[in-house]
Amino acid sequence: MDQTLQPAAPAPFRLIMGETDIFAFSDGTLSAPVGNLYRLESSEPTPERFPEAPTELSVNVFLVKSAGRLVLIDTGSGALFGPDHGKLRDGLAALAIQPEAIGDIILTHIHADHSGGLMIDGKQVFPNATLHLGRTEADFWLSPGAADAPNATERLKGQIARAHAMIDPYQNAGQVKLFADEGEIIPGFSASLRAGHTPGHLTIFYKEGHDTIAFVGDIVHGDTVQFKNPAVTIDFDYDQKNAAHSRAICFAEAADQGFTIAGVHIPFPGLGKVTREGDGYRFEPVNR
């Protein structure tokens, strides 16, 4: 299909936090029978248990603009998932932001729908950016011989190949910096390890004064099922048990401390609060 016929992405969404602007962009939408991907105490699909499962998942990207500094959190799918994706650059253009102006990129993890926007047509999309990767995540995907490990499935080998295709050009240009899984990344930004979805999956916190926003990556897929029951995992989780544990920690932390979360696969713009509801939680989106 001609890419020009694809539906336009929604306009960038702006959230003001003190002196900082947080922008959410829609990079595209993943159409999938999500009910067939959720898991609860079973390795087999049980879609009848999830009547509220969505049939598509947003792919959101976030930009923090503070004191003239432009920091991207994840980069979307780029050209990896077809013409209905890779709309981040259009979103940036709508704000008159050139990719060359992005100074820092922080990845919550290295899956293709988070790192795919780094490269288009064999060229770096963000030629002046420093790419910040958590050490555990980088070691898992990028270590020499990772694809030759005895437990490397064909699916995992494909993911590793895509990770190298997206990140190696930045590494070769001296633009990659690794950071510890816990602690400061750059001023204002810090990481906490929330492993399970991938071995080095992170929550990225940004703080300004008394305000905090947590970029939670793929801690959750959708805005209903996993909030009601954080024990529900998804097929994409590398370690199902730890993914559920990390999700429970994330939701409890957000509900108790009252900060905003930003989720890549929560319906656009993916920003809101988490509140307790019975034995589970509820997601309350920001007012649009």
Disulfide bonds with the S-S distance in Angstrom:
none
